[in-house]
Amino acid sequence: MVKISIYIISTCPVCRKTKEFFRKRGIPFDFVDFDLASEREQDRIAAEMVNGTCDTGFPFVRIGDVVVIGFSPERFEQLLKSENLEQAASQA
């Protein structure tokens, strides 16, 4: 199964919506509260963001090798279908 990583700001309502999107579908993901992470972890995340997209923003969602910045349910659905993640989650 493809790995899903989400970087969020702990107080961001759109970030909470993004996590809820994946939770409701039973799709496992890792997440990090950027603002609560150590400075070293923040530097690592910022470098990953810039290297992957030349941009930064929250929520920052990586589905496999694809990055989505912001809450984009249509794009998430498209990527999940292409990876057959929804089917795999429903069989778990």
C-alpha positions in Angstrom: 0.0 0.0 0.0 1.2 3.5 -0.8 2.3 5.7 2.1 0.3 8.8 2.9 2.0 11.6 4.9 0.2 14.7 6.0 1.9 17.8 7.5 -0.4 20.1 9.3 -0.7 23.1 11.6 -2.3 22.0 14.8 -4.8 24.9 15.0 -5.7 24.8 11.3 -9.4 23.8 10.7 -8.7 22.9 7.0 -5.9 20.6 8.2 -8.3 18.9 10.6 -10.7 18.5 7.7 -8.0 16.8 5.6 -7.2 14.3 8.4 -10.9 13.6 8.8 -11.2 12.9 5.0 -8.7 10.0 5.3 -10.0 8.8 8.6 -13.6 8.5 7.4 -12.4 6.3 4.5 -10.4 4.1 6.8 -7.2 5.0 5.0 -4.1 4.9 7.2 -1.8 7.9 7.2 1.0 9.5 9.1 0.8 13.1 10.2 3.0 15.6 11.9 1.9 18.9 13.5 4.5 21.1 11.9 4.1 23.9 14.5 4.6 21.4 17.4 7.6 19.7 15.8 11.2 20.3 16.8 13.1 22.9 14.8 15.1 20.2 13.2 12.0 18.3 12.1 10.5 21.6 10.8 13.6 22.2 8.7 13.4 18.6 7.3 9.7 19.1 6.5 10.3 22.5 4.9 13.1 21.0 2.7 10.8 18.1 1.7 8.1 20.6 0.7 10.4 22.8 -1.4 12.1 19.8 -3.0 8.8 18.2 -3.9 6.9 21.2 -5.1 9.0 24.4 -4.9 6.2 25.6 -2.7 5.0 25.4 0.9 1.6 25.3 2.4 -0.7 23.5 4.8 -2.0 20.9 4.8 0.8 19.3 2.8 -0.3 15.8 1.7 2.0 13.3 0.1 0.2 10.3 -1.5 3.0 8.1 -2.7 5.2 10.3 -4.8 2.4 12.9 -5.5 2.1 16.1 -3.4 -1.2 18.0 -2.9 -1.1 21.3 -1.0 -4.3 22.3 0.6 -7.6 20.5 1.1 -8.6 19.0 -2.3 -11.1 16.2 -1.9 -11.4 15.7 -5.6 -7.7 15.3 -6.1 -7.5 13.0 -3.0 -10.2 10.8 -4.5 -8.5 10.7 -7.9 -5.2 9.7 -6.3 -6.8 7.1 -4.0 -8.6 5.5 -6.9 -5.4 5.4 -9.0 -3.7 3.6 -6.1 -6.8 1.4 -5.2 -6.5 2.6 -1.6 -10.2 2.8 -1.0 -10.7 -0.8 -2.0 -7.8 -2.0 0.1 -9.0 -0.1 3.2 -12.5 -1.5 2.9 -11.1 -5.1 2.8 -8.9 -4.5 5.9 
